[in-house]
């Protein structure tokens, strides 16, 4: 009887070990499929991350482009040709006197998110101002602080005309002009 029991246990153990190998093979196949699916999902995740990054960059560029368009549209009342008349209202510089006047033609343009005003005396370019605008106010300067001469212009746009002042700051003196600007007819 002991022999039959022992033979039966050996027989059962043999058949069970065969089942383990099949189950192990099936488990290995499942693990391989899961690993392949994980790899595929990781690739999709990377593609989605790249697409999301591209989308964010496009939105950012579009926002910058639209703000530039909005700024340029807002700058339109200032852009174009203007006849600018200046009259000295205050001075402590030699060579200039209160009441001195001059007329220039300014070409104002919107470039690189800022205002550029080219001032012409006759047909010759005399200076270039750089600055900005906000609502109906134009502020431009020519020269850097600490240079021989710095010119600052502030004008307000009202009813198609601009009025304001131009201040010339030199190392030892200052000149102030009243400005009026109108479109050429």
Residue pairs with C-beta under 8 A, 6 or more apart in sequence:
68 113
71 110
71 113
72 110
74 133
75 110
75 115
75 133
76 110
77 136
77 157
78 108
78 110
78 115
78 133
78 138
78 157
78 162
79 108
79 109
79 110
80 107
80 108
80 183
81 105
81 106
81 107
81 108
81 183
81 184
82 105
82 106
82 107
82 108
82 162
82 181
82 182
82 183
82 184
83 103
83 104
83 105
83 106
83 181
83 182
83 183
83 184
84 103
84 104
84 105
84 106
84 119
84 179
84 180
84 181
85 101
85 102
85 103
85 179
85 180
85 181
86 101
86 102
86 103
86 104
86 166
86 177
86 178
86 179
87 99
87 100
87 101
87 177
87 178
88 96
88 97
88 98
88 99
88 100
88 101
88 175
88 176
88 177
89 98
89 165
89 176
89 177
89 178
90 98
90 174
90 175
90 176
91 97
91 98
91 100
91 173
91 174
91 175
91 176
92 173
92 174
93 168
93 170
93 172
93 173
93 174
93 175
94 173
96 175
102 121
104 119
104 120
104 121
104 126
105 119
105 120
105 184
106 117
106 118
106 119
106 120
106 181
107 117
107 118
107 120
108 115
108 116
108 117
108 118
108 138
109 115
109 116
109 117
109 118
110 116
114 130
114 131
114 132
115 129
115 130
115 131
115 132
115 133
115 138
115 140
116 128
116 129
116 130
117 128
117 129
117 130
117 131
117 140
117 153
118 125
118 128
118 129
119 125
119 126
119 127
119 128
119 129
120 126
127 142
127 151
128 142
129 140
129 141
129 142
129 151
129 153
130 140
130 141
130 142
131 138
131 139
131 140
131 141
131 153
132 138
132 139
132 140
133 139
136 156
136 157
136 158
137 154
137 155
137 156
137 157
138 153
138 154
138 155
138 156
138 157
138 162
138 164
139 152
139 153
139 154
140 152
140 153
141 150
141 151
141 152
141 153
142 150
142 151
143 149
143 150
143 151
144 150
148 170
148 171
149 168
149 169
149 170
150 168
150 169
151 166
151 167
151 168
151 169
152 166
152 167
152 169
153 164
153 165
153 166
153 167
153 179
154 164
154 165
155 162
155 163
155 164
155 165
155 179
155 181
156 162
156 163
156 164
160 182
160 183
161 180
161 181
161 182
162 179
162 180
162 181
162 182
163 178
163 179
163 180
163 181
164 178
164 179
165 176
165 177
165 178
165 179
166 176
166 177
166 179
167 174
167 175
167 176
167 177
168 174
168 175
168 176
168 177
